[in-house]
């Protein structure tokens, strides 16, 4: 849990492909509480999870664009009802309190008989579940997809990335994986040299 400090989310984010600045700051603030950082280790913010989410919404996850927009609007409305401020301006303690209250909501099948409160709670619960999943992907996926900047997510958990293979020594129980140079898919692509066979006519 945080120490009750107000979060600073006013810095300009890199060029975005789908989200606007305010939407991106909301997503970044949520991601920063899912995988928080401190003085000794980076988190989802440093990994650029919000950039992964933004680029994915502009591409592979474009079918979720409306869902994200509606989710952010409802989430911020819920936040202001509870605390009178945007989520990014809450203290870490307040942010955690809000997210925990949403996490406890059970996702149910919405029917024609469902009331507005049930529909709203369901949207909030689904929205947080999706952002949680995408934050994990954006922090620990390959940097090729926009997140995990400088492989900080992999370094955080001691994962060496996309290796061609491992030596018998490296596969020994207790081997320090930090000795293995982290490689991304881009590194592998640069190293790959296809064998060209000359065809004689």
Secondary structure by P-SEA (a helix, b strand, c coil): ccccccccccccccccccccaaaaaaaaaaaaaacccccccccccccaaaaaaaaaaacccccaaaaaaaaaaaaaaaaaaacccccccccaaaaaaaaaaaaacccccccccccaaaaaaaaaaaaaaaaaaaaaaaacccccccccccaaaaaaacccccccccccccccccccccccccccaaaaaaacccbbbbbcc
